[in-house]
Amino acid sequence: MARRGFSKIPCNFLNEVEAIVQKQSESTKAAFKVFEWRSMYAITYMHPVMTMKVLERIKSNIGENCSVLEVGSGTCMLYALLTYMGLRVRPTDIARHETMYYYDELTHRIKVRDSNIDEIDSFEAAVKYKGDYDCLLCSWPFPGMIRNCLPVITCKYVVFIGEVPPHYICESREFFEEILQTYDIVDTIKLPNINWIDKGVCVIYKRKE
């Protein structure tokens, strides 16, 4: 089914991201505007800077029929974008955000609504939906958010989006060591570096055979 782009949000989301990525090298003045945009982006949408290429690579790694449990969904923008890509995603978060997004399959657009997000923490979500998801996904987690799930998850994939050692402001050093006991890294995708501070990557882990 053809995708008709986005509306009902302040910008054409993915197109604006691509334009900002191109702008950052133009001048110091442009760089300052990019920095402002980056700050507003994180507040309005989500922390990781997503492009169509990154979304397509995530999908190609985990498979189009993969069911995803997202913990720490925040505004649910990543949930909306992955749903737009055709993946089945269940968003969860310990708290409901003021602005939340979803993908409307009838109009093929991303819209804002009072989301039906399951308000539980990451460990509770991993236990509650165990067996119902093929992939656990988390973006810019707090320390322990995914690590606490490792003893109970049996899913085929884990997708971590954030910063990794030595920049690990996301998760803990122990997480990056412990996950390798049961999962192998199959892909590492560098996210756009918008303000010269971001060190974000998307790491895709696959359960050892």
N, C-alpha and C positions, 0 to 999 in steps of 0.2 A: 504494500500500500504506500502511495507516495506521501512524503512528509512535506507539509506546507509552511514550515518555519514557525516562528514564535510570535506571539503577541500577548496582550494582557499583562506584560511586564514592562519596566521602564525602557528597555532597549532590546534590539535584536541580539540576543545574548551571545551566541557563538561568533557572529560577525563582528561584534564590538570587541570581543576578546582578541580576535585575529588582528584587528586594526590597531589596538593598543600595543600588541607585541611588536608590530612594525614601527610604531611611532617612537619607541623608547630611545632609539639611537639618533634622533633628528637633531636635538639641541638640548642645552641645559634647561631652558624654559619648558620645552616639551617634556623633559624628564620629570620636572616638578609636577606637571599636570598628571603624568602617568602615576607618580607616587600618590597623589590625591585620589586618583581613580582607583588605585589598588586598595587603598584603605576603605573607600566606600564600597568597593566590590566585596571585600571580606565581610563587611557589616550587612550588606543587602542580600548577597547570594550565598557564598560559602568561602572558605579559606583557599582551597586549591584552585589554581587557574586552569580551567578545562578548555580544551579545543576539540574539534571533531576528530582529529588524528589520535588524540589520547583516548577518547571514548571508543573509537573503532578498534584500537589496539587492545584495550581491556576486553572488549567483546570477542575479538579473535582468539584471545588466549583462553578465556573461560568457556567459550562456546555460546551460540545464540539461544540454546535451550536451557541454559543454566539458570537456576533459581537462586536469588541472592538475598541474604539477610544483612541489612545495613544497620550497624549500631552507631549511636551518636550522630543521627541524621541531621540535626540542627534545623535549618530552614527547609530541608528536603529538596533542595535544588539538584543535588547530585542524584537523588532518587528519581526526580522528574526527568533528568537528562538520560539516565540509563533506561528508564521506561520508554522514553522517546526512541532509544536505540533498539527496542524490542525485547529487552530483558525483563524478567519477572522479579521485582524487587519488593521486599517488605521493609519499610522504614521503622526504626525504633529510636527512641531517645528518652533520657530520664526526665526531660522537661519539654514542654510545648513552647515553641517560639511564637512571637507576635505575628511574623510573616512566614507563611509556609507555601511551598509550590507543589504542583502536581502536573502531570501530562494528561491532557484531555484527548482520548483516543478518537472521539467523535469529530472534533474540530482540528485535531493535529496541532494543538498549540499548548504552550505552558501557561498555566493560570495560577492565580493565588486563591487560597481557600483556608478555612479552618480545618487543617488536615486531620485525618483519622489515624494519626500516628499512635503506635502502641507506646505508652509512657512507662517504660521499664529500663533498667540499666543493662549494660552489655552482657553481664553474666546471666541475669534472669532471662534475657532474650535468647542467648545461646542455648540455655536449658529448655526453655518453653518451646522453641521451634526446632529442637534437635531432630534430625531426620527429615525435616521439611525444606532444607536448603542445601545447595551444592557449594555455595561460596559464602564466606563471611567477609564483609567489607567494612572498613572504617576509614574515615578521612580526618586527618589532624586530631588523633585521639589524645586524651589526657593520659598520663602515665598509668599503666595497669589496665586500661580499657580493653585491649585485646589480650594482653598477657593473662589476665584473670580467666579468660575463656579457653585458653589452651588445654587445660586438663579435661574439658568436657566436649570439645568440638570433634567431630569426625568427618567434616565436610572435605570435599576434594580440593578446594581452593581457599586461600586467604588473600585478600587484596588490601594492602596497606598503602595509604596515601598520606604523605607527610614528609618530615625530615628524618634522616637516618644518621647514625654516627659518622663523623664526629659532631654533627649538628643536631643531635637528638633532643630537640625540644618536645618532640612527640614520642610517647611511650618511654620505655626505659632501656638501658643497655641490656638488661637481663632478657627482655623480650626478644631482641634480635639474636641472642645466643640460643635461647630455649626453643624458639620456633624451628630452628634448623635441625632439631632432634627428630622431628616428625615431618617436616616439609622441606622441599628444595625450592630455590629461587629459579623460576623459569623465564622471567622477564623483568627488566627494570626500565621504566619509562621516565625520562627527565621532563618535568613540567616547565612551562615557560617561566623564565626569570624576569618578572615584570619590573621590580624596583631595585635590582642588584643586591637585594638582601635575601630574597626567597632562595631556598635550597631544596625545594620540594621535588619528590619523585613518587612514582607509583610502582610499588614492588609487588609482583604477583608470585605467590607461593603455590606449589602443587604438592599434595600429600605424597609421601614416599610410598612406593609400591610394596 
